[in-house]
Amino acid sequence: MLAYAPSGVSAFGLAAISNIFADRSHLGLPPLDFAVCADRAGTLRTDLGMWTHVEHGPEAIANADLIIVLPTDQQPLTLPAPVTKAITDAYHRQALIAAYCAGSFLLAETGLLDGLRATTSRPLATHLAQRHPGIIIKTDALYVDEGQIVTGTSVTSCIHMCLHLLRREHGAAVSNAVAREWMITPRRESGQTRYVPTTAPAGTRSLADAEDARLADLLIWARTHLHHPMTVNDLAKQALMSARTFARRFRAVTGTTPHAWLNDQRLDLTEELLTSTTLSIQEIARQAGFASSGVLRTQFTKRHGIAPSVYRHKPAQDRADRPTHRRSATRSAQDEVRHRPGETGGSSGHVTDMNERCTPDDFHREDLAT
């Protein structure tokens, strides 16, 4: 795995990706070989004004099976010709290419995003659409997986994009292990919108902070109690909130409902148990908190399009829900909406319905025991 770091590279992004793709073979995970390249070997300035040493130039791209283009604060956003050629050659030999934030803009300069869906940070979306009208911009997605090319939005969303790459290439157990180390949600779907908090009045900030802290503790607690049936009232009591307050804060922080979130966690656990144990489907259903093995099969097939038993025996690289070929630039209006200045694209990719409407009373009644 190789990260391309342009001059002015994001120091956070460089640190985050090098940590996510660090070798953890001593913990029983698959060995990973991570390296960084730049326009030329030598010292490189980061966006913080610090200098770091990079051992490789763009020639290293020729040996990588995964290349991530990191964002930069450098203007204009252009790629040197040798880097453009190296990334294009890597694509044609079937390497996986990823980018996020300003890195998506750099990747667009290669022409590889033409006719595909892609995402970048909101401040760059309009500029990207104007410069590359052939790209279908998705501004409300954390990341967009088009098979051989994956793009992400902001610097912080790169973590979820990278966990997605780990999941699709090495399986749920590897991705979940890294997520637990980072103490973040193991899986966020590509179609989930980014949470942008509103500024609370000065007198209410401490209350909101306290609620969010309790909610964070609740999410950790819930993941360790998935085998128990849970209702919204149960979760609200655990978080020391009223059902209405809990419903409001939960959607604000996670971008989804408690029911959908719990279902995702149970399916994540199911994936991990399928690929790391020989437990029966019935026992996996019990440990993951599904009412029956039949319910598990139904929910699992909705996510993956295949039965759990089929998923269990597939190679890790074939388990991810992703396109398998480059898409045509011609799409029906019902499928995609091109981004224009002042417009927001529709949600992308994976099966997370962000148009779900639930009132606080609906949450109060909702039974989360699937």
Secondary structure, 3 states (H helix, E strand, C coil): CEEECCCCECHHHHHHHHHHCCCCHHHCCCCCCCEEECCCCEEEEECCCCEEEECECHHHHHHCCEEEECCECCCCCCCCHHHHHHHHHHHHCCCEEEEECHHHHHHHCCCCCCCCEECCCHHHHHHHHHHCCCCEECCCCCEEECCCEEEECCCCCHHHHHHHHHHHHHCHHHHHHHHHHHCCCCCCCCCCCCCCCCCCCHHHHHHHHHHHHHHHHHHHHHHCCCCCCCEHHHHHHHCCCCHHHHHHHHHHHHCCCHHHHHHHHHHHHHHHHHHHCCCCHHHHHHHHCCCCHHHHHHHHHHHHCCCHHHHHCCCHHHCCCCCCCCCCCCCCCCCCCCCCCCCCCCCCCCCCCCCCCCCHHHHHHCECCC
